[in-house]
Amino acid sequence: MEKLTAWINGGRGRLTEVAKACRITHSAVSQWDRVPSDHVRTVEKVTGISRVELRPDLYGELEEASR
C-alpha cells in the first residue's frame, strides 16, 4: 500500500483517477487499508504498480514462480 500511497500523493488528481477507473468514489479509495481484490488489476493498469506489490498476500505466488 505504501507504493500506491506514494503514487497517489505524487501528482494532483491521481486519487480521482484511480477512483474513476474503479468506478467508485475517491472517498472509498482514500479509506482503503489495502486494495480490494476486485480492484487490484484496475489499479495495476492505472498506476503501473504490479499486483504482486499491491497484494502480495494474493499474488505472492506469481513472484515466487518467476524466480
C-alpha positions as CSV (number, residue, x, y, z in Angstrom):
1,M,0.0,0.0,0.0
2,E,3.0,2.3,0.5
3,K,3.8,2.4,-3.2
4,L,0.2,3.2,-4.0
5,T,0.0,6.0,-1.4
6,A,3.3,7.4,-2.8
7,W,1.9,7.2,-6.4
8,I,-1.4,8.9,-5.4
9,N,0.5,11.7,-3.5
10,G,2.9,12.2,-6.4
11,G,0.5,14.2,-8.5
12,R,-2.7,16.2,-8.5
13,G,-5.8,14.2,-9.5
14,R,-4.3,10.7,-9.1
15,L,-6.8,9.7,-6.3
16,T,-9.7,10.7,-8.6
17,E,-8.0,8.8,-11.5
18,V,-7.9,5.6,-9.5
19,A,-11.4,6.1,-8.2
20,K,-12.9,6.7,-11.7
21,A,-11.1,3.7,-13.1
22,C,-12.5,1.5,-10.3
23,R,-15.9,3.2,-10.7
24,I,-16.1,4.2,-7.0
25,T,-15.8,7.4,-5.1
26,H,-12.5,9.0,-4.2
27,S,-13.6,8.8,-0.6
28,A,-13.8,5.0,-0.9
29,V,-10.2,4.8,-2.3
30,S,-8.9,7.0,0.5
31,Q,-10.3,4.6,3.1
32,W,-8.5,1.6,1.7
33,D,-6.1,-0.1,4.1
34,R,-5.2,-2.4,1.2
35,V,-6.5,-2.6,-2.4
36,P,-9.6,-4.8,-2.5
37,S,-9.1,-7.9,-4.6
38,D,-11.7,-6.9,-7.1
39,H,-9.8,-3.7,-7.9
40,V,-6.2,-4.9,-8.0
41,R,-6.0,-5.4,-11.8
42,T,-7.6,-2.0,-12.5
43,V,-5.2,-0.2,-10.0
44,E,-2.3,-2.1,-11.6
45,K,-3.3,-0.9,-15.0
46,V,-3.8,2.8,-13.9
47,T,-0.7,3.1,-11.7
48,G,1.8,0.7,-13.2
49,I,2.3,-0.9,-9.8
50,S,2.3,-4.6,-10.1
51,R,-0.4,-6.7,-8.5
52,V,2.3,-8.6,-6.6
53,E,3.3,-5.3,-4.9
54,L,-0.3,-4.2,-4.4
55,R,-1.4,-7.5,-2.8
56,P,1.4,-9.9,-2.1
57,D,-1.0,-12.0,0.0
58,L,-3.0,-12.8,-3.1
59,Y,-0.3,-12.7,-5.8
60,G,2.9,-13.5,-4.0
61,E,2.9,-16.9,-5.7
62,L,3.4,-15.1,-9.1
63,E,6.6,-13.6,-7.8
64,E,7.9,-16.9,-6.4
65,A,7.0,-18.7,-9.7
66,S,9.1,-16.2,-11.7
67,R,12.3,-16.9,-9.8
